[in-house]
């Protein structure tokens, strides 16, 4: 009898999670209920499943509101009715038009109007909802005469008084007002709660026609949804037969191109994969992906196909991936097998600058009605919860900042803060707003509005109203169309190389870079700043510890650096075995043969399948079931025991001793959940080699490309530094040389206008366009005449040195600019100043400190360009040891002066610690470790240069300084404010550092790993 229930998917309105709502209904002995969230169908599919489990008839609908006013409630009679409502609401979402107060004509929808919006004439399928507190109005003839069209309406929004208060807080957050400013019509009635069904019916006992009408509405609604049915676009061609024919032809053509016409192993693998793909009816998925790649290639875009899809030789032959599964012994079953009924999942990366073009093609090619982004629910997070709730209670900004940034146990304990804590905790995990999934695209066989309303975010691509988990549950497998800056680095570097050097580099030909000798040398030394995936301090340290000099070791490194693998202890053990191959024994001959590449360690997910297959005798597809059982979520003890029993039985059938099989199962159980997909690592490793090849042989061009793609792990300053170390001469922006991005002329790199804080992008574009139309700017006067610009923007350009080509000092240019602009009239532009000769001003010679430019640069760019940070130190000391010498100081104390690049927070069993990355005065990088006990006395004090004292520990070729003392060193005061003491240190605060915070449990110590280095006795 509940026709109007809200869950917390009625954003910033409802307070009840879906499952709790259904449990509440079951407790009240409700036999049928409708989920009618406000302008959304986000929760309907989970709602249906919860209701079925509880024995409740589910009705699905939408509460249509306009400007926070309830217009009407729509209930779907069937699936067609849901589609009608979805299309109606989608149309208004796309057009950004208000919903009409009167519902449109529907064929399969029941409409219920609230009493205060009931039209004079109702359609057959339209009713008026009357609430228990409105029944007294039936004594008036106006309403009593319409009893035959009335239904019981008991909205459900909250569970009690506390949730009613929470509801009011949500409404104030939504309206961005203080709680005290809420008006009565801004929030729901306090009675909008669920009561036992008998009690609800008792309210209407004097009006049997109302309860009969209500039951009639319930009886008319039969929304059935069949879960587990694939809903993706089924065929690429006309049918299954023509799909597999086309896929077979393309795969065989690709196979000949990749392997030649007589490679028996490739032929067999292709045939086996095609058979599985056809049986599972996934040919269309492969062909759609191939079609997207074909288009990408046709317009010259570069892509990376990664993830478990790289386990497929069909994907390799179609050009979707660049990884040969035969070379790396990759198992197709990790990607797809007859026991795995869900469609395959390709992860494909493009440059962040080119991804929208690919997306537009997909929407155009497969139809806007059939394509949409997957949605996601953005939850209230710690900072936003306390800040938003605090605002409702009227707390000042200073207190809001404290609540949002400091741990709860340090907050004040006054009454207001206690209330903020109380209601803030209630909001944890609540959805706050709907957003777009970062990469997931749905391509549907039917129009997507059959399943969901669509929304149009500012990005310009429609999104569904449910997330990826619901999508999978109702039959949709997403296409992951991703973007990354690493491909942007590569793509742009190739273009810059051709423009700057006249050399065309075919970087898609991976044979030129994989295992290339000089690239391997850079890897072994960790010279990888700017290189995708291998530039972080942790990765560079790992490469040095491994003395990485091969593709296969890089693939392993790309996997063991992952948090899960490192957490299991496998990274530590791998480093040990790699450096000490004679100090361990393979646990069993199968481990030596199948896992010899990783020293008997299950580094990859594929390794679990290998051991299951070659030791346990299980088919490869059952090995993948074992892997997924170990790593899946929601595993029951009974299910895991069944998997274990099956594995032990198979091992016994192979003649293996029980004790040995149990130990191997223990290892699988310990590490399967942490391991990483080898195909994914291999794809990353290939891209890393491509970018490293460009860095090795075209370092200046590559680093300029990195800067233009707005970096990667580090801030722009670090990449500018690396460009300089690579041979570039760095110049500040210039109105005659710079573009929006950094520009290269030989080895002269001019920073772009995009790097200037305070210069509008429209103005930067206008400067470039005017220069391209009418030539270089001849003087400051010429520039002002040609550009509509104000004094503040002129000053920004002068202070950064953008007019240094004039030969005048900044002080002289500032005086000229002010003299011109004080009398300049816009109507004189392009007339007076062109016709008259440029006036020569006799200006006094003003002394200027050599370091004034550096502080201008710090203020406008965030870092100095004309000098090094070390030049700004008050001390002349540069430390006793340089980074290049650290290998010679193992177990010795060193004293160094260094500039802070980045620091990473890491939890340990001894408390919090940090790893620091620094450069010395020579520009060389090195790393430090800062443990909890030292940090208490010698904490980081923000960006800048520090005096460091510590002990060097060389761990497998990689030196780290364990800090015992450190102190931040003072810079000289800003000479621009020599007469204003209070401003002499303002610019210093513009320097930056990169900080990474980690929220996880401490990694285990070496002794906690539990991986034996010797064979079991009696084996």
Buried (B, 14 or more C-beta within 10 A) or exposed (E): BBBBBBBBBBBBBBBBBBBBBBBBBBEBEBBBBBBBBBBBBBBBBBBBBBBBEBEBBBBBBBBBBBEEEBBBBBBBBBBBBBBBBBBBBBBBBEEEEEBEEBBEEBEBBBBBBBBEEBBEEBEEBBBBBBBBEBBEEBEEEEBEEBBEBBBBBBBBBBBEEEBBBBBBBBBBBBBEBEBEEBEEEBBBEBBBBBBEBEEBBEBBEEBEEBBEBBBEBBEBBEBEBEEEEBBBBBBBBEEBEBBBEBBBEBBBEBBBEBBEEEBEEBBEBBEEBBEBBBEBBBBBBBBBBBBBBBBBEEEEBBBBBBBBBBBBBBBBBBBBBBBBBBEBEBBBBBBBBEEBEEBBBBBBBBBBBBBBBBBEBBBEBBBBBBBBBBBBBEBBBBEBBBBBBBBBBEBEEEBBBBBBEEEEEEBEEEEEBEBBBEBBEBBEEBBBEBBBBEBBBBBBBBBBBBBBBBBBBEEEBBBBBBBBEBBBBBBBBBBBBBBBBBBBBBBBBBEBBEEBBEEEBEBEEBEBBBBBEEBBEBBBBBBBBBBBBBBBBBBBBBBBBBBBBBBBBBBBBBBBBBEBBBBBBBBBBBBBBBBEEEEBEBBBEBBEEBBEBBBBBBBBBBBBBBBBBBBBBBBBBBBBBBBBBBBEEEBEEEEBEEBBEBBBEBBBEEEBEEEBBBBBBEBBBBBBBBBBBBBBBBBBBBBBBBBBBBBBBBBBBBBBBBBBBBBBBBBBBBBBBBBBBBEBEBBBBBBBBBBBBBBBEEBEBBBBBBBBEEBEEEBBEBBBEBBEEEEEBBBBBBBBBBBEBEBEBBBBBBBBBBBBBBEBBBBBBBBBBEBBEEEBEEEBBEEEBEEEEEEEEEBEEEEEEEBBBBBBBBBBBBBBBBEBBBBBBEEEEBBEBBBEBBEEBEEEBBEBBBBBBBBBBBBEEEEBBBBBBBBBBEBBBBBBBBBEEBBEEBEBEEBBBBBBBBBBBBEBBBBBBBBBEBEBBBBBBBBBBEEEEEEBBBBBEBBBBBEBEEEEEBBBEEEEBEBEBEBEEEE
